[in-house]
């Protein structure tokens, strides 16, 4: 489904609607990606903040280009607009624009 095979790194929280939305887009387009869980590994949070210049997640890098504080919908839009994937009209297998639950 993907036109190219971009190098994707996702800085995500273990349990978060926004993070799950990004994962859902990766599944929808069958994209390989490296997941860096910023909750389980504080070093990944530090790395994300250094690279993105801000503390909010999810953050996704595509071929080194940082997409900071982004939703699954926004990741999908970026991938389509930059010809990494061809738009699939079916919805993802999880909500792509849901916030994290308040704990």
C-alpha positions as CSV (number, residue, x, y, z in Angstrom):
1,X,0.0,0.0,0.0
2,X,2.9,2.4,0.6
3,X,4.5,4.1,-2.4
4,X,7.8,4.2,-0.6
5,X,9.1,2.8,2.6
6,X,9.8,5.8,4.8
7,X,11.8,5.5,8.0
8,X,9.3,6.2,10.8
9,X,9.9,6.7,14.5
10,X,6.9,7.3,16.8
11,X,7.3,8.8,20.3
12,X,4.1,7.5,22.0
13,X,2.6,6.9,25.4
14,X,1.8,3.4,26.5
15,X,-1.9,4.0,26.9
16,X,-3.3,7.1,25.2
17,X,-6.0,7.8,22.6
18,X,-3.7,10.1,20.6
19,X,-0.9,7.5,20.6
20,X,-3.2,4.7,19.7
21,X,-4.5,6.8,16.8
22,X,-1.0,7.1,15.4
23,X,-0.5,3.3,15.8
24,X,-3.9,2.8,14.0
25,X,-2.7,4.7,11.0
26,X,0.6,2.7,10.9
27,X,-1.6,-0.5,10.9
28,X,-4.0,0.9,8.3
29,X,-1.2,1.4,5.8
30,X,0.9,-1.5,7.0
31,X,3.8,0.7,7.7
32,X,6.8,-0.4,9.6
33,X,7.9,2.0,12.4
34,X,10.0,2.1,15.5
35,X,8.0,2.8,18.6
36,X,9.6,4.7,21.4
37,X,7.4,4.6,24.6
38,X,8.0,7.8,26.5
39,X,6.3,6.5,29.6
40,X,8.3,3.3,30.0
41,X,11.6,4.9,29.0
42,X,12.1,8.5,30.2
43,X,15.2,8.7,27.9
44,X,12.8,8.6,24.9
45,X,10.8,11.5,26.4
46,X,14.0,13.5,26.7
47,X,15.0,12.6,23.1
48,X,11.5,13.5,21.8
49,X,11.7,16.9,23.6
50,X,15.1,17.6,22.3
51,X,14.1,16.8,18.7
52,X,10.7,18.4,18.7
53,X,11.4,21.4,20.9
54,X,8.3,20.8,23.0
55,X,6.9,18.3,25.6
56,X,3.7,17.1,24.0
57,X,3.2,13.7,22.4
58,X,2.7,11.9,20.1
59,X,5.6,13.0,17.9
60,X,6.5,11.2,14.7
61,X,9.5,11.5,12.5
62,X,9.2,10.5,8.9
63,X,12.6,10.3,7.1
64,X,13.9,12.6,9.8
65,X,11.2,15.2,9.5
66,X,9.6,15.9,13.0
67,X,5.8,16.1,13.2
68,X,5.3,17.4,16.8
69,X,2.2,16.9,18.9
70,X,0.3,15.2,16.1
71,X,-2.9,13.1,15.8
72,X,-3.4,10.0,13.7
73,X,-5.4,12.0,11.2
74,X,-2.6,14.5,10.8
75,X,0.0,11.8,10.3
76,X,-2.2,10.2,7.6
77,X,-2.7,13.6,5.9
78,X,1.1,14.2,5.9
79,X,1.8,10.7,4.5
80,X,-0.7,11.1,1.7
81,X,0.3,14.7,0.8
82,X,4.0,13.7,0.7
83,X,3.2,10.6,-1.5
84,X,4.4,8.0,1.1
85,X,1.0,6.3,0.9
86,X,-2.1,6.3,-1.3
87,X,-5.2,7.4,0.6
88,X,-7.4,4.5,1.8
89,X,-11.0,5.6,2.5
90,X,-11.8,2.9,5.0
91,X,-11.5,4.1,8.6
92,X,-8.6,2.9,10.8
93,X,-9.2,0.1,13.3
94,X,-9.1,2.6,16.2
95,X,-10.1,6.3,16.6
96,X,-7.4,8.5,15.2
97,X,-8.4,11.7,17.0
98,X,-9.2,10.8,20.6
99,X,-7.5,12.3,23.6
100,X,-5.8,10.5,26.4
101,X,-8.0,9.4,29.3
102,X,-7.5,11.5,32.5
103,X,-5.8,9.4,35.2
